[in-house]
Amino acid sequence: MNIRSILIALACVLVLFSLRALAHHSLTVFDRDTEISIEGAVVEWYLGMPHAHLTIEATDANGGTAVYQLDFGNTPRMIEDNGWDESSFQPGDRISVTGSPSRLRNDTRFLVASLRQPDGGVATLRSGPEDPRSAGEARGAGEGDAQARFTAGLPMERITLPKITFSGLITAASWTDTSVTMTVRGAEEGGTEQDYQLRYVGAPLLYEAQGAHEDDYPVGTAVRVVGFIDRAAGNIVFPENLFAGEKTIGNRIRAARAALQHLGVIEP
């Protein structure tokens, strides 16, 4: 084989590799005009970067058995919104999903629109990222229903802590393998300046799914916070969202879980 033939063969390999990579990362491979439902047993659940994946074994259209790889689109946000962790899905768990199949023949990738979890809760894939400027503020028609879907399975009515929005500066922070705490000196709109203690749980999701890093939130960083507060316990806040410039930590589901655990409604 001469040099020219080798170069042509190498170019073909690179093109095929690029096409496979695009097919993996782009949602265009899915037939968004078709919606079907499948039910099956979990084979594997991997929570990590850059993409989490969930595979299930289910009956295909021909009555045979197929292993489907579920795609969650905007993976980090869906994982965070639904409070998933490494133990959320176990081999053998029965789940059902509704969404769009692949356009490619014999391709069992599946874009999830909604998923009924083993505990009966329903997780829903959002079509786009949340606008941080509107978080915690007035919501338009239909957004309350979306919030209800994201918190399915949680007794939200039992959260007796009020929700607040305030702005201030980070004055102290502790980032560990399992939790993140921050002290913010700030004030609610029209209020006086005071200290608030932000408490996060599920730190691995902050690190892996959202790419949050201690270096991005040093002491002195100006932040805006939306979350549940326990004033009697010393202004402890369970943040739903923390905004710092262009960076955002979204924590809606885990904030609700943390608040419910703090109140003793659910177990840690």
C-alpha positions in Angstrom: 0.0 0.0 0.0 1.5 3.4 -1.0 1.5 6.6 1.1 -1.5 8.0 -0.8 -3.6 5.0 -0.1 -2.7 5.0 3.6 -3.7 8.7 3.9 -7.0 8.1 2.2 -7.7 5.1 4.5 -6.8 7.2 7.5 -9.0 10.0 6.4 -12.0 7.6 6.0 -11.4 6.3 9.5 -11.4 9.9 10.9 -14.6 10.8 9.1 -16.3 7.7 10.4 -15.1 8.4 13.9 -16.4 12.0 13.7 -19.8 10.8 12.4 -20.1 8.3 15.3 -19.1 11.0 17.8 -21.7 13.4 16.4 -24.3 10.8 16.5 -23.5 10.1 20.1 -23.6 13.7 21.3 -26.3 15.2 19.0 -30.0 14.7 19.6 -30.7 14.8 15.8 -30.4 11.0 15.7 -33.7 10.7 17.5 -37.1 10.8 15.8 -38.6 13.7 17.8 -41.9 13.4 15.9 -42.4 9.8 17.2 -43.2 9.1 20.9 -43.3 5.5 22.2 -43.2 3.9 25.7 -41.2 1.0 26.8 -40.9 -0.8 30.1 -38.1 -3.0 31.4 -35.5 -3.9 34.0 -32.4 -1.9 34.8 -29.2 -3.5 33.5 -26.7 -0.8 34.4 -26.7 2.7 35.9 -23.6 4.9 35.6 -23.5 8.3 37.2 -20.4 10.2 36.0 -18.9 12.6 33.5 -19.2 13.5 30.8 -22.5 11.6 30.4 -24.5 9.4 32.8 -26.2 6.5 31.2 -29.0 4.1 32.1 -29.5 0.8 30.2 -32.6 -1.3 30.5 -33.6 -4.7 29.1 -37.1 -4.6 27.5 -39.3 -6.2 24.9 -38.8 -4.7 21.4 -41.4 -4.1 18.7 -40.9 -7.6 17.3 -41.5 -9.3 20.6 -37.9 -10.1 21.2 -35.6 -8.8 24.0 -33.4 -5.7 23.5 -31.1 -3.6 25.7 -31.9 0.1 25.4 -29.5 2.9 26.3 -31.5 5.8 27.6 -30.3 9.3 26.7 -31.4 12.2 29.0 -30.5 15.0 26.7 -29.4 17.8 29.1 -28.1 15.2 31.5 -26.6 17.2 34.4 -29.8 19.3 34.9 -32.1 16.2 34.8 -30.0 14.4 37.3 -29.9 17.4 39.6 -33.6 18.2 39.3 -34.5 14.7 40.2 -32.0 14.2 43.0 -30.5 11.1 41.4 -27.3 9.6 42.9 -25.4 6.3 42.5 -28.1 4.3 44.3 -31.1 5.7 42.4 -31.3 2.7 40.0 -30.3 -0.8 40.8 -30.0 -3.8 38.5 -33.4 -5.4 38.2 -35.4 -2.3 39.1 -38.6 -2.1 36.9 -39.0 1.3 35.2 -41.0 2.6 32.3 -40.0 5.4 29.9 -41.7 7.5 27.2 -39.7 9.3 24.5 -38.3 9.2 21.1 -36.5 6.2 19.4 -33.4 6.5 17.2 -33.9 7.1 13.5 -31.2 4.5 12.8 -32.0 0.9 12.1 -31.0 -1.5 14.9 -30.0 1.4 17.1 -31.5 1.0 20.6 -30.6 4.5 21.9 -33.7 6.2 23.3 -34.3 9.9 24.2 -36.3 10.0 27.4 -39.1 12.5 27.8 -40.4 11.1 31.0 -39.4 8.2 33.3 -41.4 6.5 36.0 -38.8 5.7 38.7 -38.7 2.6 40.9 -40.3 4.6 43.8 -43.2 5.6 41.5 -42.0 9.2 41.1 -42.0 10.7 37.5 -38.9 12.4 36.2 -39.3 14.7 33.2 -36.7 16.0 30.7 -36.8 19.7 30.3 -36.4 21.2 26.8 -34.0 23.9 27.8 -31.9 25.4 30.6 -33.6 27.4 33.3 -33.1 31.2 33.0 -31.3 32.1 36.2 -32.7 35.6 36.1 -36.2 34.4 36.5 -35.6 31.6 39.1 -37.4 32.1 42.4 -39.6 34.9 40.8 -43.1 34.9 39.4 -43.8 31.9 37.1 -45.9 31.9 34.0 -48.8 29.6 33.2 -47.8 25.9 33.3 -44.5 26.4 35.2 -46.2 25.3 38.5 -47.1 22.0 36.8 -43.5 21.6 35.8 -42.3 22.2 39.3 -44.7 19.6 40.5 -43.3 17.0 38.1 -39.7 17.7 39.3 -40.7 17.1 42.9 -43.0 14.1 42.3 -42.8 11.7 45.3 -41.8 14.4 47.8 -44.3 15.7 50.4 -43.7 19.3 49.4 -46.8 20.5 51.4 -44.9 19.5 54.6 -42.1 22.0 54.0 -43.0 24.6 56.6 -39.9 26.7 56.0 -40.4 29.9 54.1 -38.6 30.5 50.8 -36.4 33.6 50.5 -34.2 35.4 48.0 -31.2 37.4 49.1 -27.9 38.8 47.8 -24.5 39.1 49.5 -20.9 38.1 49.7 -19.4 34.7 50.6 -17.4 35.2 53.8 -16.6 31.5 54.6 -16.9 28.1 52.9 -16.1 24.4 53.5 -16.1 22.0 50.6 -15.8 18.3 51.5 -16.4 15.0 49.7 -19.9 14.8 50.9 -21.2 18.3 51.6 -20.7 22.0 51.0 -21.4 24.8 53.4 -21.1 28.5 52.9 -21.6 31.6 55.0 -23.0 34.6 53.1 -23.2 38.1 54.5 -26.2 39.7 52.8 -29.7 40.9 53.0 -33.1 40.2 51.6 -34.8 43.0 49.6 -35.5 45.9 52.0 -34.0 43.9 54.9 -31.0 44.4 57.1 -27.6 42.8 56.5 -27.0 39.5 58.4 -25.2 36.1 58.1 -26.8 33.2 56.3 -25.5 29.6 56.4 -26.0 27.7 53.1 -26.1 23.9 53.4 -25.7 21.6 50.5 -25.9 17.8 50.5 -24.9 15.4 47.7 -21.7 17.2 46.9 -20.6 14.6 44.3 -23.5 15.8 42.1 -22.4 19.4 42.5 -18.9 18.4 41.5 -19.6 15.9 38.7 -22.9 16.8 37.2 -22.7 20.6 37.4 -18.9 21.1 37.4 -19.1 23.2 40.6 -15.6 23.8 42.1 -14.4 25.5 45.3 -12.1 27.8 43.2 -15.2 29.2 41.4 -16.7 30.5 44.7 -13.9 32.0 46.8 -14.5 34.2 49.8 -15.6 37.7 48.6 -17.7 36.3 45.7 -21.0 38.2 45.2 -23.9 35.8 45.0 -27.7 35.7 44.8 -29.5 32.9 46.6 -33.0 31.4 46.4 -33.8 28.8 49.1 -35.7 27.6 52.2 -34.7 29.2 55.5 -34.9 28.1 59.1 -34.5 31.4 61.0 -35.0 29.9 64.4 -31.9 27.6 63.8 -29.7 30.5 62.9 -30.6 31.4 59.4 -29.8 28.0 57.9 -30.6 28.1 54.2 -31.1 25.1 51.9 -30.4 26.6 48.5 -32.5 25.9 45.4 -30.3 28.1 43.3 -27.1 30.1 43.8 -26.1 32.6 41.1 -22.6 34.1 40.9 -22.0 36.1 37.7 -22.5 33.6 34.8 -22.2 30.6 37.0 -25.2 28.8 38.6 -25.6 26.0 41.0 -29.1 24.5 40.6 -30.2 22.4 43.5 -34.0 22.4 43.5 -34.8 18.8 44.3 -32.0 18.3 46.8 -32.9 21.6 48.6 -36.4 20.2 49.1 -35.0 16.8 50.3 -32.6 18.6 52.7 -35.4 20.8 54.1 -37.7 17.8 54.6 -34.8 15.9 56.3 -34.1 18.9 58.5 -37.7 19.0 59.5 -37.7 15.2 60.3 -40.3 14.5 57.6 -38.2 12.0 55.6 -35.1 10.0 56.5 -31.6 11.1 55.4 
